[in-house]
């Protein structure tokens, strides 16, 4: 199945941004990679309700869009690690701001602390 995108005939930058990171899993995957690289199995462990197929699709799309870097090691068994690119790291303050907005506007919910470290 192909990538689902919002039609963007006027080339709106916000629509484009939502097409890149605006689905259910991509912001979460970016959040998980905020503090360093992770292997596929760890990403799967931290997102237990995602299927392997969907995780693979999401990681491929993020890589195609230049948000993450996939590093394959020439080892047996094969090892692959995912990390944020500079473009991906530039999203962290935005995601942290979104997290803060949520805490400020939904104070009746006890959220855990956002673990995005921005330098």
C-alpha positions in Angstrom: 0.0 0.0 0.0 1.3 3.4 -0.9 1.8 6.4 1.3 -1.4 8.3 2.3 -1.0 12.0 1.7 -3.2 15.0 1.8 -3.7 16.6 -1.6 -1.7 19.8 -1.8 -2.3 21.6 -5.1 -1.4 25.0 -3.7 1.9 23.8 -2.2 1.1 24.8 1.4 4.1 24.2 3.6 2.0 23.1 6.5 0.2 20.5 4.4 3.6 19.3 3.2 4.9 19.0 6.8 1.8 17.0 7.7 2.4 14.7 4.8 5.9 14.1 6.0 5.3 13.6 9.8 1.6 13.9 10.4 0.5 10.3 10.8 -0.1 8.2 13.9 3.4 6.8 14.3 6.0 9.1 12.8 6.1 11.7 15.6 6.4 8.9 18.1 9.3 7.3 16.2 11.0 10.7 16.0 10.5 11.1 19.7 12.0 7.7 20.5 15.1 8.6 18.4 15.5 12.0 20.0 18.1 10.8 22.5 20.1 8.5 20.2 20.0 5.6 17.7 17.9 2.5 18.2 17.6 -0.8 16.4 14.4 -2.1 14.9 13.7 -4.4 17.8 14.0 -1.7 20.4 11.7 0.6 18.3 9.2 -2.3 18.1 9.5 -2.9 21.9 8.8 0.8 22.6 5.8 0.8 20.3 4.1 -2.5 21.2 0.8 -1.8 19.3 2.6 -1.2 15.9 3.0 -4.2 13.5 6.4 -5.0 12.1 5.0 -4.2 8.6 3.8 -0.7 9.6 7.0 0.0 11.5 9.0 -0.9 8.5 6.9 1.3 6.2 7.1 4.2 8.6 10.9 4.0 8.9 11.3 3.7 5.2 9.1 6.8 4.6 11.0 8.8 7.3 14.3 7.7 5.6 13.0 8.7 2.2 12.1 12.2 3.5 15.5 12.6 5.1 14.2 12.7 8.7 16.1 9.6 9.8 19.3 7.8 8.9 19.4 4.1 8.5 22.9 2.6 9.1 23.5 -1.0 8.1 26.5 -2.8 9.6 28.2 -5.5 7.7 27.8 -8.1 10.4 26.3 -11.6 10.8 23.6 -11.5 11.9 22.8 -8.2 10.1 22.5 -5.1 12.4 20.7 -1.9 11.4 20.4 1.2 13.5 18.2 4.2 13.0 19.0 7.8 14.1 17.8 11.3 13.5 19.3 13.3 10.7 19.9 17.0 11.1 16.5 17.6 9.5 14.9 15.2 12.0 16.7 16.9 14.9 15.2 20.2 13.8 11.8 18.8 14.5 12.6 18.1 18.2 11.8 21.7 19.5 8.5 21.6 17.6 7.6 18.2 19.1 8.7 19.4 22.6 6.5 22.5 22.1 3.6 20.3 21.1 4.1 18.3 24.2 4.1 21.5 26.3 1.0 22.7 24.6 -0.7 19.5 25.5 0.3 19.7 29.2 -0.8 23.4 29.3 -4.2 22.7 27.7 -5.1 19.3 29.2 -4.2 19.9 32.8 -6.8 17.3 34.0 -4.5 14.5 32.7 -1.3 13.5 34.5 1.2 13.1 31.7 4.7 11.7 32.1 7.5 14.2 31.5 8.6 14.8 27.9 12.0 13.2 27.4 13.1 15.2 24.4 16.4 16.8 25.2 17.0 19.8 23.0 20.4 21.4 23.0 
